[in-house]
């Protein structure tokens, strides 16, 4: 499932980098993908298990919280154009 992480606006890329670094060290978290569409400020999207995402973001700078409902229609209307 894909979940949304709320971040400090303008720090989304830092959160993605920090998550990727943590995932390199702890590969058993079950996270498959981390991404941030540039047009969407203050949010980072993560594909994986809810428990794994909670562990991955614990204590991470610039993370405000996790929306525990999965994203159903991946950003309705967003096609990357």
Buried (B, 14 or more C-beta within 10 A) or exposed (E): EBBBBBBBEEBBEBBBEBBEEBBEEEEEBBBEEBEBBEEEEBBBBBBBBBEBBEBBBEEBEBBBEBEEEEBEEEBEEEEEE
